Amino acid sequence: MAPPKNDPAVPTPTRVARDLAGDRILDLGQHRRQDEARRLRDLLAEFVVASLDKDERLPSDEQIARQFHCTRNAARIALQMLADERLIDRTVGVGTYVMSDPSRWRTDHLVDSLQVRDAGTLRWERLIGWRVSATIPQPMRAEFAPHVERLAIFERVFNYNGKPGSLRTYHVPLRGEDRFEPADAQGDIFEVLEGRFGYSGLRAQRTISAIAADASAAEVLDVGLRDPLLLIETTVRVPSGDVVLTYSGRQRTDVVRIGLEPERVQADAGECL
């Protein structure tokens, strides 16, 4: 359902224009000090930590800052988030290494359904950041097709009965001929991928875990610092294995819950996203 016309949270053209300034991959113009670290945490989990074996060493804070075009302070905070989740181990004077966390549930095919706790819930979405960047960090580029030139990045908040229930950050690799506008970021991303971009046979892999709200997510979702959130990280690939979409969703369990049914899907049985 569309948001009420008088909803002050609906983004205005002025705000979108401000979000287009510059080319820093983690800066969507929201001016929250912790936003950069939150977004970097997700990219490190997906494109760095997931590619390394247990006890393998991660790049230094300074190296990560250079790779992802971010501040060293953001790299330090993002790595500490991963350490708090026990995905990595950081020891002063020794380095940062990958850990094995058996509590994380990985599956290559997953059917899910969002269920709002109260019947008759009014739901709407708002775009809180959007940009297209020509800067693609090398750890991410390695997962994309060779002809990817740019990266669309946007965030949406899903509201239920006036309460923010879910914060999602999306990354869409773009080829030279692909066009992606703010209206696309507010619509069905899978219609864009399949309809306009011509991708078929999309398959999703999800990682689901419980995390504590960091300062950035706490502000956006209106919860307390370190309140429990459900984190759902999704990677969508074409049959060749190239990544065509990643998105991370932080979800308030007191507003909206998710029902999960792992399900194997035959190659010709359609998508399971």
Buried (B, 14 or more C-beta within 10 A) or exposed (E): EEBEEEEEBBBEEEBBEBBEEEEBBBBBBBEBEBBBBBBBBBBBBBBBBBEEEEEEEBBBBEEBBBBBBBBBEBBBBBBBBBBBBEBBBBEEEEEBBBBEEEEBEEBBBBEBEBEBEEEEBEBBBBBBBBBBBEEBBEBBBEBBBEEBEBBBBBBBBBBBEEBBBBBBBBBBBBBEEBEBEBEBBBEEBBEBBBEEBEBEEBBBBBBBBEBBBBBBBBBBBEBEEEBEBBBBBBBBBBEEEBBBBBBBBBBBBEBBBBEBEEEEBEEEEEBBB
